[in-house]
Amino acid sequence: MSGAEISVSHEPADALAAVAALRRLADQIEDAAVEQAMRAGWSWPQVAEALGVTRQAVHKKHAKRLIAAGVSLRRR
């Protein structure tokens, strides 16, 4: 492996639980960051570019939640 070596538990269940926990944390951080960006007036394409995904993907993942949270969304 290039770069820093990552120590992984020798117990597969522990290692997989850690992966699942990190994914949940990453999703929570993404949700908060996307909401912050949209409240600051960012467009869907700007958010998508920052996340390295398509505009459609970020809209599909976050639009319903943001609308429910009362965030005013830009069309473009």
HUVENKA-V766133 format. One record per backbone hydrogen bond with DSSP energy under -0.5 kcal/mol. CO is the residue of the C=O (numbers start at 1). NH is the residue of the N-H. Records with the same first field share a line. If there is no record, write none. Layout:
# HUVENKA-V766133
CO = NH  NH
This chain:
# HUVENKA-V766133
5 = 7
6 = 8
10 = 12
11 = 15
12 = 16
13 = 17
14 = 18
15 = 19
16 = 20
17 = 21
18 = 22
19 = 23
20 = 24
21 = 25
22 = 26
23 = 27
24 = 28
25 = 29
26 = 30
27 = 31
28 = 32
29 = 33
30 = 34
31 = 35
32 = 36
33 = 37
34 = 38
35 = 39
36 = 40
37 = 42
38 = 41
43 = 47
44 = 48
45 = 49
46 = 50
47 = 51
48 = 52  53
54 = 58
55 = 59
56 = 60
57 = 61
58 = 62
59 = 63
62 = 66
63 = 67
64 = 68
65 = 69
66 = 71
67 = 70
71 = 73
